[in-house]
Amino acid sequence: MAGVKPDGAVPPLRTAEVIAVGSELLGTSRLDTNSLFIAQKLGELGIELRAKAVVGDERRRLHEIFVHALGRADLVLLTGGLGPTDDDLTREVVAAALSLELIEDETITARIRARFERRGMRMPDLNRRQAMVPRGAVALPNANGTAPGLLILAGDRVVVLLPGPPRELQPILSALCEETGALGRRAGRERIHTVSLFTTGRSESHVEEATQPLYSQWREASPPIETTILATPGQVEIHLSLRSDDGPSARRILEDARAQLADALGDSVFTTSGRTLPQVVGERLLERKLTLAAAESCTGGLLLQRLTDVAGSSAYVRGGIVAYDNRVKETLLDVPPDLIARHGAVSEPVAAAMVEGLRARTGADVCVAITGIAGPGGGTEAKPVGTVVIAVEVPGRALEVRTHLFPGGREMVRLQATQSALDRVRRLLD
Amino acid sequence: MAGVKPDGAVPPLRTAEVIAVGSELLGTSRLDTNSLFIAQKLGELGIELRAKAVVGDERRRLHEIFVHALGRADLVLLTGGLGPTDDDLTREVVAAALSLELIEDETITARIRARFERRGMRMPDLNRRQAMVPRGAVALPNANGTAPGLLILAGDRVVVLLPGPPRELQPILSALCEETGALGRRAGRERIHTVSLFTTGRSESHVEEATQPLYSQWREASPPIETTILATPGQVEIHLSLRSDDGPSARRILEDARAQLADALGDSVFTTSGRTLPQVVGERLLERKLTLAAAESCTGGLLLQRLTDVAGSSAYVRGGIVAYDNRVKETLLDVPPDLIARHGAVSEPVAAAMVEGLRARTGADVCVAITGIAGPGGGTEAKPVGTVVIAVEVPGRALEVRTHLFPGGREMVRLQATQSALDRVRRLLD
C-alpha cells in the first residue's frame, strides 16, 4: 500500500462516482442500494458523490461508462461483477481500460481455496477467476465471501472494486474509510459533519414555514449549513450538514443550529438522535416503569406491530386487542352495543369505551384505542375515509379523545393513525 | 407529432438509457425508484433498459452523461430537473447538447397560468421557465403538475424529458407507451411477455433444485425463456420472460412453462397472478365464507396487520389478541398458568391453548396462534432465538401445531412466522 501513503504531492480525494454492475439491477424489481451506504461513508470523509451509474453485464457499455467516470472524478467505485462466472466482467474491463495486465494472485487463490476447505469442499476451478487481479492492485480482504475487493491507483486517481452483496461490501468499505485506511488517508482535512432532528404532528409546509428564516441565515453563513427536508407519512425529518476541517467548531455550530431549530419547532420534535417514534415512546415507558396496551380497529395491529418491532419491547408492551369486527369490540372490550348503535363504531364515545374496556381487561398503565375508516370503502359524508378517532389514557391524566381526518390512501391513513397515537402517548408522558 | 409517425425508414427503438437528475438522489436516503416503472413500461414494448445514471444539478456532468448515453442508446429518458428554479437544468442542458434553441411555448404558459388560477393564485414569473422548450420539441401534458414532459427527435433517436414526481411521470410515460403513443408507435414488433409464480415454504435453493432442469431446457429453446428468481424472507418469486413478435404464441409458450413449473413446485405455489399471501388467504376465506382470528405473541400484531392491509379484509378478519405478555395469555386467552409454568410460553401445549381460548372468545371459524422467540434476547439452548410455535385450526380439520426454527434477526423471524402461519391456513383451506 506504499502508493497510497500520505504524500504532500498527492491531492486529496474530493469527488467520487459509483458504478453498480449487474443486469439484475436494470429490471423491474431491484435497485442498487449500496450507493446509499457509499454516499454515507464517503460523505464522512468529505468526499462528495457526484454521479451514479448502473450498467448490465455488457463489456462495451461498462468500459465507456468507467472511462468517462474516471475522467471526471477523483475516485471511482465499482460494485458487483466480481463473481467467478463469464458474466462477471468488472475486473477484466477495468484492467483493460487502465492498460493493466491481469495476473493471478496466489495469495488470493490460497485464501479462496481455504474458504472452501473449511466447509469441506474443493475449490471449483472457476473460482480461480476471482484471484485474477490487475497488476499493481491491492487486494482488500473479504471476510464474508470469496471475491476480495481491489484498490488500484491510476495516477492521482483511485479506483476501488467491491463485491455487490451488502454484507461483503460494507465491512471492506468501512475499513478503507477509517482514518488509517487507504481512502481515509487520501481524504482532505475537510469532513462533512451532520446532525438531524425528526418531527411529527406538523406538515412539511408548516415545518418549512417555521424554519425558513433559519435556513436563509445558515445558507449565507461561512461555512454554510446545508439543510435537507424529508417528509414521510406522519413524520418530517430535517438533516443539517456542514463541510469543515475543524471538527470541534463544526460540531458546536451544528449543535447551535439544532437548538435553534428545536426552539422553532417546539414539542413536535421527538428525537435529535435518529430514533424512531416507537423507540422514543418505549424509552419513556421504560424510564417511568409503565406498561402499555392498545385496542386497534382500523389499524388492525399496526400500532402494536410497530411498538413490538423494537427489541426489548416485552419490558413495557403488555399486548392488546385487535377489534376489527364490532362483535370483538363488544365481547373483548366490553363496548356496549347500544353505544355503537347510537354513535357508530367510529366515534369518540366508542373510542373512550374501548380504552376503558382495555384497561379493565389488561391492567396496563397506558391504554390507547384507535377506531377509524381506512378506506377505500366505508366512508360517508359525515365520516369520510381518513376519519380516525384516537383515545389515550396515561396515569395521572384525564382521558384524551381526538378525532382526526388523515389524507391519502388506506396505507397512509393507517400509518398516520399509529404515528399520531404514538405521538399522543409521547406528549402525555412528557 | 408528425415526426414520430410510423415510417418504414425509421428503425424501431430497441435500447434505452435513463438519467435521473437531482442532487437529492445522490445522498444517503433517497433512491431513484422511477427507473423500475420505466423498465417495466419499456420492457412491455420490447425496448431494453441498458444503463441508468443519476446526476446532481450540475451542468457539465449532466451534459457529458447525456451526450454519451445518446451515443449508445436509441432512446434516452431524463427524469427530474424540470422545476421552475435555477437548479433545474435538464431543459437547458438537453437543448444545448442537441444545438436547439430554447423558446417559450405560449400554450404551455397558458396552461400553467390556468393551473394557478384554478387555485385562486397568480402564476409566479419564475414558472415561465417551465414553458421554455427546445425548438421542435413536443410537449407532453402533465395532469398532476406544472412541468409538461417533452419529446424530442434527434435523428433516428428519441429523447424524452419527464418530471421527477412519480404521480406526474407515470401517467405521461404510460400514455407515450400505448400502442398509439409516440413510443408505442416507434417500438419494434417484438414485445417482452412475462408471467410469474410465487412460492412459500421452500428455500431458494430448494426451488432452484426442483426447477433447474426446466431452466436449462428453456434457455436453449427458440425463442429462449429467461428466468429470474427473487428471494425474500418466506417467499421465492420466479419471473419468466420471452421476447417475441407473436403475442398469442408467446403467451402459449409461457403458460406451458408456468404449468411445468407449477407441477415441479407443487403446492408451495400460492399465486400465479402476483397476489400477496394475505390476499390469497383472504380470497379463500371469502369463497368459503369463513372468518379468521389470531392470537399473536412474538409477532406482536404483524399477522393481523398484514391481513388487514388488504382492502375489504373486514369481511373476513374478525380481529384477535396480541398476547405479548404472559398475563395477557392467561387473562384474555384463558391459557392455564400452570401450562406456561410447565412447558414455557413457547411450547406446543401453550400454542394449542391459545387457539382454544381464542376460539371461545371470538367465535371465529379459523383460529391461528403464534408464540416464539424473535430475539435478540430470550433464547436458550433448548429454545434458541428463531424458535416459533404455530397452531392453526380450520373447520372440519384437526388442530395442527408445528414448531419451527427460523433463521435471521428479529425482523426476519417475525416475518417468516407470519408467512408460515398464513401458508398453513392456505393449505388447510385447500
Interface residues (C-beta under 8 A of the other chain):
Chain A: E24 L26 G27 T28 S29 R30 L31 D32 T33 S35 L36 F37 A39 Q40 G43 L49 R50 A51 K52 A53 V54 V55 G56 E58 R61 E64 I65 H68 R72 T228 L230 H239 T291 A293 A294 E296 T299 G300 G301 L302 L303 L304 Q305 L307 T308 D309 A311 G312 S313 S314 V317 R318 G319 G320 I321 V322 A323 Y324 D325 R327 V328 T331 L332 R361 T362 G363 G375 P376 G377 G378 R410 E411 R414
Chain B: E24 L25 L26 G27 T28 S29 R30 L31 D32 T33 S35 L36 F37 A39 Q40 G43 L49 R50 A51 K52 A53 V54 V55 G56 E58 R61 E64 I65 H68 R72 T228 L230 H239 T291 A293 A294 E296 T299 G300 G301 L302 L303 L304 Q305 L307 T308 D309 A311 G312 S313 S314 V317 R318 G319 G320 I321 V322 A323 Y324 D325 R327 V328 T331 L332 R361 T362 G363 G375 P376 G377 G378 R410 E411 R414
